[in-house]
Amino acid sequence: MTDVAALYAEGRGRVTALVEGLSDEDAKAPVPTCPEWSVHDVLAHVTGVCADVLSGNIGGVASNSWTEAQVAARRAHSVQQIVAEWNEIAPQVELFANNFPGRVGDQWVTDQTTHEHDIRLALGRPGARDSDAVHLGADFLIGGFGVALQAHGLGPLEVRAGSRSWVVGGGEPAGDEAAIAEALENALSAAVLGDGPPAPAGAPVGVLEAPCFELMRACTGRRSAAQVAGYSWTVDPAPYVAAFQFGPFTTSPVDIEE
């Protein structure tokens, strides 16, 4: 079993070092991949997730209202205060994180890792792109991508990232447009409940190849449709790009260079 507690703690250490000494003025830097948030807001969110888990405030988890409440509650706090809170409460969550049901722990690490790289992009400090957390994030998100492929009736598709590969997709579409939209909205929840990507319906008809980091960023809306289409494909990517929009994620309206 993956030690999600250790992966989260490692990521927390990287982010803490990344923002150490950051002034409140610099923390106002906008985050291109979270257009309405600053670095300060992203830190408030990841801290708020841990606080809400500890308090049992998980109603509406991952919804806009849930995350915005986390940011609003810390708006008047300095970066140092937010990071101090995070480093005080996160270890308490880490103590029982390996006992989270399903793939909740994987989602927790994936969210933190996604925002680590959002902060790196905003500060112009790339790094840790081949971390174990990035690989976990790609593996987790491929589950949601697989659900999206099935909802659209696309695939099957072999997805390759270095030495790792998955086969996902295939089958009949989820139904009419409303049924497809519902399946896409619930794709991330389905990935949390599942052990991995849904079983493919047949042999792959093509191959998509990209680094784990790119797959993780694309599956969380951090790449444009044109960037996704620019990966290595052995089939026409046009029908498949839509499957990168699932759960709360949509492809970026602009190219993201990081």
N, C-alpha and C positions, 0 to 999 in steps of 0.2 A: 504494500500500500504506500502511496506517495505521502511523504511527510509534509503536508501542506503548512503545518505550523512553522517548520524550519524554513520553508520557502518564503513564507510571509515575513518572518523575522529578518531574513537576509535582505529582502526587498525593502523593508522598513529601514534597515541600516543604510542601504544605498541612498534612499531618498533623504534620510536625515543628514547624511554627509553632503548630499547635493545642495541642500538649502541652508546648511550651517553658515551663519554669518550673513545670510541674505537680509538686506534691509527691507523694511515694510514698503518703501517706495519701489524697490526692485520687484517685490512680491506682487505688485500691481500689474506686472507684465501680463498681457493677454495670452491666453492659451489657444493657438489656432485650431486645435482639434476639439476644443470645448468652447465654442465661440462666445458664450455668455459668461465665461468664467475667467478669473485670473489665476495665477499660481497660488495665491492665498486661498482662493475658493476651492481649488482642487485639494489642497492640504486639509481644509476644513471638512470636505466631503469624506476623505479616507479616514479621518479621525472620527467623524460622526458615525460612519458605518460601525466601527468598533464600539463606540458608546451605545449605539442603538442595539447592537447584538447583546451587550452586557445587560442593558435595561429591559430587554425583551420587547423593544419597540420595533417589531418587524412587520407590522401591518402596512401594506402598500410598499413592501420592500422593492427597491430599485425604481419606483415611480418618480416622476418629476417632483411631486409634492414632498416625498420622503427625502430626496436628496437636497432639495432647496431648503428644507427646514434645517438640515445639518449645516448648510452654508450660512444661513441667516443667524443661527444661534451663535456663530463664532465670528461674525462680521466685525465686531469691535475688538477682537483679540489680535494680538501681534502674532507674527509668524512663530516667534520663539515660544509663545504661550500655547499655540496650537500643537507644535511639534512636541512640546513637553507633555501635553495632555495625551497625545498619541502614544508616546513612549511609556507613559504610565499605565494606560488602559489596554493597549494592544497585547502585551504579554499575558494579561489575564484571559483574553480570548484565545491566544495561542495555546494555553494550557489544555483546552478542550476541543480545539479546532479539528484535530484528527478524528474526532467522534461525530463530526457533522454528518447528517444523513445524505445519502446519494452523492452528488457531486457539488454540494453546497460549498465545501472547502475549496474545490477547484475554481468555482465561480468567484469566491472571495479573493483568492490569489490572483486570478485573472484580472479582476477589477483593479486591484492595487498595481499590478504590473502595467496594465494599460495606462493608468494615471502616472506611473513613474515615467513612462516615455512621453506622455503629454507634457509633463514638467520639463523633461530634458529638452524637448523640442522648443518650448517657450524660452528656456534659458540658453539655448544653443550649446548644450553639453551632452552630446550623444554618448552612448555606452551601454554595456550589459545587454547587447542584442542577442547574445547566444546563451543567456542564462537559463538555468533549469526552469525558472518561472515562465519564461517566454515559450519554452517547449511545452510546458503544461498548458499554458494559455491557448496555444494553437490546437493542441489535442482536444481540449474542452470545447473550443469554438467550432471545430469541425463538426461536432455533434449538432449544433444549431444550423450550420450550413447544410448538413445532410438532411435535416428536417425541411429546410427551405427548398432544397432540390426536389424532394419528394412532393412537397406542396404544389410546386409548379409542374410536376410530372417530368422533370428533367433528369438526365443521366442515363445510366449510371456513369460516374466519373471517378477516375483514379486521381487522387490528390497526392503529390509527392513533395516532401520537404527534406532534403538531404537523405539520410538513411531511413527516414520514416515514410510510411504511406498509408492511405486509407482509401477504401472504395465506398462511395456513397451515392445516393440518388436512385432514380428509376421509379417505375410504377405509374399509376394513373394520377392525374392532378387531384387535389383535395376536394374539388367540386367547382361550384361557380365562384365568381370573384369574391363574394363575401366569405365563402368557406376558405378560400386560399388566404385571404387577408387575416382571418382568425388563426389559421395554422401558422402563418408567419409571425403573428403577434405572440403566439405561445411557443415559438421554436426554442427560445432560450430556456424557458421553464422545462420543456421536454428534455433538453440537454442536461439540465440539473438533475432531473429524475432518472435519466438513463445511465447505463454503465459506459456508454461510448456512442459513436455515431450509429444511427439506425441501420439495420441490415440492408444492403443494396438489393435491388430487384434485378438481378442478372449480371452479366459480365460488363465491364466498363466499355463505353463506346469511345472514350478519349481520355487524355491525361492533362492535368493542370500541374505545373511544377513551379514552385516558388519557395524562398527561404521561410522558415517558421516565423521569423519576425514579420515578414511581409504578410503572411497569411493571418497572423494575429491582428495586425493593424488593419488589414482589409476587412476582416470579419467584424471589427468594431467600428466601422464607418470612418476609418482614418485614411482611406484612399478613395480617389475618384473612380468613376466607372471607366474612364480612359486608362487610368493606371492599372486597374484590375485586368482590363482587356490586353494590356501590354505584357502581362506575365507570359510564361511559356505554355502555350496551348497546342494540342494536336487536333482540336476541333474548333469550330467557330465559337468564340467566347460570347458573342452577342446575347444568345438566349440565357446564358449562365450568370451574367453579371447581376441580373435581378435577384438571384439567390443570395447575394451578399447583403441584402437588406432584410433583416429579420430581427425579431424582438424589438428593442428600442433603437436599433442601428439602421442608418441609411448611408449610402455611399456619399462621400464628400462632394459638395458642389464645385470644389476647386481642387487642383492637384496639391497634394501635401508632400513637400520635399523635406526629408529629415535624414 
